[in-house]
Amino acid sequence: MSILQMTSWQADVLPGFEQITLAGLSAPEGAVDVVLVRRRCAQVSSKAVLYVHGYVDYFFQTHLADFYNAAGLNFYAIDLRRHGRSLREHQLPNYTRDMDEYLQDVDAAVNLMQREERVDWLLLNGHSTGGLVAALYAHRGQHRAAVNALFLNSPFLDMNLPAWQESLLEPLVAGLGALFPRWQIPHQACLYGESLHADQHGVWRFNTRWKPIQGFPVYAGWFRAIHRAQAEVARGLAIDCPVLVMHAGRSAWLKRWSDEAMVTDIVLDVTDIQRLSPGLGRQVELRAVADGVHDLMLSKPETRTLVFEELNAWLARVGTAHEVNATPAHTVS
């Protein structure tokens, strides 16, 4: 994997952040772009965090950067190919047929952070599908030795399906994904976006072209890629570094709007996370967060405070943290 060209750092869409485009990464349809966002902390530091977002997502959670900067970590976030800042007009949003494409994106980011940014201690932080990517990267990524710690926020380790569907329907759809990768899978619109956005039931502002409230179409090729990656996780990984996995206290399966969406994970089944996380490596800590939502960093303020307290304590144990008093504000972009 080689980067054919790289732009210079320039102002990002989020005030106070910068971005750089890593261009020329290979893909079946030709070269793709990957955008890396950064905000350095006030004090000089060679320690950093790389944040990897989830599906139908991109980096917009500025309060997460506030926390890490206060903890003495330079903050970096990658918008994976065909997501957010990296999405180009001719591309299917958020689509992939191979999760290793995303490992290449992380490779490119980590390589730049080591070579150009002089990072010598790295925390990899992944949310949801980004948590699946981050776990696989820490297990077998090209620069996995550079990852000193791994924090997973509600990682997408298994499909949230009834047992009979996981055993019968999931393999069938995954098989169809090899033959008809762009077949759209019928799915119920998720209430999760409504629970987040300030124009609906939530308090957050984000770019709905990059993160539509009703989501993007789900394609069989993407489903197959996720299925194969999750099968790898189910067989067990061998992540060497310390791992912290955090998830909501409970899940809810909603057919219509309910305030339960504001205090539960309505995207994933947290029992799957509990079952599969111990197999990620030898140093895994698991934390359930009462009243958390799928992205714990978007939970109500008192819940976010608990999340940051747990994360800060864990960072102190694995070798890097300052005392942090993080009471995140709402994000507007």
GIQUI-V824549 format. One record per run of one state. SS is the DSSP state (h for helix, s for strand, l for the rest). FROM is the first residue (numbers start at 1). TO is the last residue. Records with the same first field share a line. If there is no record, write none. Layout:
SS: FROM-TO + FROM-TO
//
This chain:
l: 1-4 + 7-9 + 12-17 + 26-31 + 40-46 + 53-61 + 71-73 + 80-83 + 87-99 + 116-120 + 128-128 + 141-143 + 154-162 + 180-183 + 185-191 + 198-203 + 205-218 + 236-238 + 240-241 + 249-250 + 252-258 + 263-264 + 266-269 + 282-283 + 290-295 + 299-300 + 319-333
s: 5-6 + 10-11 + 18-25 + 32-39 + 47-52 + 74-79 + 121-127 + 147-153 + 184-184 + 197-197 + 204-204 + 219-219 + 239-239 + 242-248 + 251-251 + 265-265 + 281-281 + 284-289
h: 62-70 + 84-86 + 100-115 + 129-140 + 144-146 + 163-179 + 192-196 + 220-235 + 259-262 + 270-280 + 296-298 + 301-318
//
